[in-house]
Amino acid sequence: SAPRLLRGLLSPDECAALLAAAVAHGEAHGWGSLHRKYPTVDLPVAKLRGGGAVVSALQERAFPAFGRFFGEAYGPADALVMRDCFVAKYEAGGQSGLAGHVDASLLSLVMTLSPPGEFEGGGTHFEHAGRTLSPPQGDAVLFLGKVFHEGRPITRGTRFVLVALVDKRGTVAPPPPRP
């Protein structure tokens, strides 16, 4: 199934607030790599100031779109549950991208947090669709979690994205608790 674009998932102000919270937390406590198989430089949204409101906004605004975009098997919204939600950081000269993989979730979402002009390159590449999507700040790419995809490398600056991994309630064992 083809990835879909959800415009205006978060406003520029909401993106800026989440990004500021992530950068402040990273400066105070360091960035982690919480995923063993495909490590990213990331922070869990739940640990960030305002993180709970962001998760609620995703549930309210993005969860209904999964069923609309991919069919009734991927909804209704109240049957979906957040498996994981984190901010990932990609830097030219550091971890600039992420190798091809499938997610450990039924559904996935990648949303650009960085404002325009902060980075060049990047995007989420979908091999089966032969396309790379790099939406502007606040827009998100929604896709089936088992679809092979990769984070294309950035060539300049720093790119921050919000990643949400979503499952259907009762279909998958709950994820292990985060440290």
C-alpha positions, 0 to 999 in steps of 0.5 A: 500500500502506498504511503499517504501524506497528512497535511497540517498534523501539527502547527508550526508553533506546536512543532517549534515547542516540541523541537525546543523541548527535545533540544533542551532535554537533549542538551541537559540529559543527552540524546539516546539510542533506544532502538537496538536493531535500527538505532536512531539518535532519539528521545521519547516524547513522553519525557519531553515538556508538553509530550503528553499533549503531543501524543493526545494531538496525534491520537486525535488528529492522525489516528482517524486518518489511518482508517481513511487512508488504508481501510477499516482494518486499520481503524477505528481510531479508538481501537488504535494505541501508541506503541512508541513515539519519539523525536529522532535527530539526523545530522550531516556529519553524524547519523545522517540517515537510517538504513532500510527496515520495517517497523515493529508496528502495524502503522507508522507515522513520520512527521517533519519537525524542523523548520524550512531551510534547517537541512538539505536532503533526507526524507523517507524512501519507500522502495516499493513505491519508488518515491521519497517523501520529505514533507514540510514542517508539521506534515506527516507521512503515514504508512503501514509499518511492515512496508520497507522504508529508509531514512535518506541521508541529509547533506546539510544541517540537522533534521528532526522528525517525530516518529509514531509507531501505532498498533491496534489494541489487543493485537500485539503484545505491549512494548517493553517499558522505556528506561 
